[in-house]
């Protein structure tokens, strides 16, 4: 397990957020072709390409925000994704990040309870915009269980790394759970029963969001990994 700060230790800051965004950009770049392949089966075959373009824009914007607070960074990155990612993914991910940033407010640092509240706000914003629930074969199928797992880890006394790990595991399981589902939202819903048997690309990229969170948490100074 990993050792780090307690859940009420407000030690997460702008460098943590920047690391999370950069790691997400790397994850998306590495899985771009896979995400596009998944989207080719039930969508427009552009999810990986669009997400990669959006995250490239997001990383470029980070260079303009060296003095910004965590919440402001996330709001700005959310704006970039709304503008830079085509299809439904841009508005959904962008709105989610903006909601997370607004929940963190204007503080220089935040803690795990603040991050949990922000993730909840992000999920609610995504669900409100997309009118999706668990089982609809969307981003929500990965995001919702990830937030629940993050909270359970905190309540059990977990630190940022263990909470992020549990969230990543739940998100990955949630993405896999979309394979037998029939899509009820978005472009994939037009296929009806033909959408069954394919993993949702949005849920898959959502799992990468939490993979990036886990890696950013593990990369924090002073965090020690033990067996």
Beta strands, then each sheet from edge to edge (+ up, - down):
strand 1: 2-3
strand 2: 224-225
sheet 1: 1+ 2-
end
